[in-house]
Amino acid sequence: LTARGMMEGLFDRDTAPGAMPEDLLQLDIPTLIVPGADGFHATSAARYFEECLKGSDYWDVPPDGQTGDTAPARVLDFLTSAGG
């Protein structure tokens, strides 16, 4: 029964699996959204979270621009701006 409930919760909608949109809309926490573009990470899912998470910070850089040279600095900038 538990597995069936989990399955139905993952596949009962057109949005990303996990928290319901109305739950995400209630959150007010610093969030850095890093989009992907491969078979596992759709850019549309990242945009969905950007819309649902109040005050989120969307890093609008294609995956090939998210490198060992650029990503650490971007994360540190985000943490600094978020008060961390």
C-alpha positions in Angstrom: 0.0 0.0 0.0 2.8 2.4 0.8 4.5 1.9 -2.5 1.2 2.3 -4.4 0.6 5.6 -2.6 4.0 6.8 -3.4 3.7 5.8 -7.1 0.3 7.6 -7.4 1.8 10.7 -5.8 4.7 10.7 -8.3 2.6 10.2 -11.4 -0.7 11.9 -10.8 0.1 15.3 -12.4 1.9 17.1 -15.1 4.4 18.8 -12.9 7.7 17.6 -11.4 7.3 14.8 -8.9 7.6 15.8 -5.3 6.0 18.6 -3.4 2.7 19.9 -4.6 2.8 23.3 -6.4 0.6 24.9 -3.6 3.2 23.7 -1.0 6.1 25.2 -3.0 4.3 28.5 -3.4 4.2 28.8 0.4 7.9 28.5 0.9 10.0 31.6 1.4 13.6 30.3 1.5 16.7 31.3 -0.5 16.9 28.9 -3.4 19.5 28.7 -6.2 18.1 27.0 -9.2 20.7 25.5 -11.6 19.1 24.3 -14.8 20.1 21.2 -16.7 19.4 20.1 -20.3 19.9 16.4 -20.6 17.8 13.2 -20.4 17.4 13.6 -16.7 17.2 17.3 -16.1 14.7 19.4 -18.2 15.2 23.1 -18.3 11.4 23.4 -18.1 11.5 21.7 -14.6 14.0 24.3 -13.4 11.7 27.1 -14.8 8.7 25.5 -13.0 10.6 25.7 -9.7 11.6 29.3 -10.4 7.9 30.1 -10.8 6.9 28.3 -7.6 9.7 29.3 -5.2 9.3 32.9 -4.1 12.5 34.9 -4.5 14.4 32.1 -6.1 17.7 32.8 -8.0 17.8 31.2 -11.4 21.2 30.7 -12.8 20.5 31.3 -16.5 23.6 29.6 -17.9 23.6 26.6 -20.2 25.0 23.4 -18.7 28.2 23.6 -20.8 28.8 27.0 -19.0 28.4 25.5 -15.6 32.0 24.5 -15.1 34.5 24.0 -12.3 35.6 27.6 -13.0 32.2 29.2 -12.9 30.0 27.1 -10.6 31.9 27.5 -7.3 32.0 31.3 -7.6 28.3 31.4 -8.5 27.3 29.2 -5.5 29.5 31.4 -3.2 27.8 34.6 -4.5 24.4 33.0 -3.9 25.3 32.0 -0.3 26.7 35.5 0.4 23.5 37.2 -0.9 21.4 34.7 1.0 23.1 35.6 4.3 25.0 32.3 4.5 
